[in-house]
Amino acid sequence: MTTAAAPNCPGARAMLPALTVAPLLRAVAVHAVRDDQPWRTACRCGRALWPDAVGPSGRCAGCGQQPGAPPYNVEAAVLLAAGLIVSGSTGWVLAADTWWAARLAVLAFADLAVLRLPHRLTAATTAGLLGLLAATGNANAWWRTVTARLVLVALLAVLAFASGGQLGWADVAIAVPVAAALGWHSWSAVYAGTLLGLGAAALTAIILRRTGHLTGTCPSASS
């Protein structure tokens, strides 16, 4: 009698390691606090956030409060990003894309929670991305990446000054890793991403203002 062989699913196996970074993402996401508050290192009950409050449930093992992102949201975002990444990237590019997507997921959850984009996360995202892409040895694409981020940041910095605070410095900061990732692929990707990003930012600002969640000028990125 023969035994059926297990199905070969390299894509599924490649996505499974993404679950291992979800606790790290949640550990960073729970540090999303407002500008006037120190970085959160413990639950309100005094229990350290790591490792008790970074499971998929996001709840503290001591008191049951939820200091982090909603249950399973971070894990779902990581798996979705991993699925998109493993479909077309390999080697150092895969490592760079994974680093970039994972940290942008953290920034997205922090932004949704408190309208804050910490500089430390943005800087780490950019540094890691450039370092991993440099390891590929593709000098032309790497220099296009560097040039794209400088050009887009300069453009957004001018717009931030001209808009009188309507475009926040957090938006300028987050453009650095986004432009770098788009620049690796092509200038067309940079142009398309810039237009889509500005359109999405404008639409989001309108919705937030209409719903009363955003008043005055846009918040600044924080250290």
Summary of the structure (lengths in Angstrom):
residues: 223
radius of gyration: 19.4
end to end distance: 64.6
largest distance: 76.2
contacts: 650
relative contact order: 0.10
helix: 63%
strand: 2%
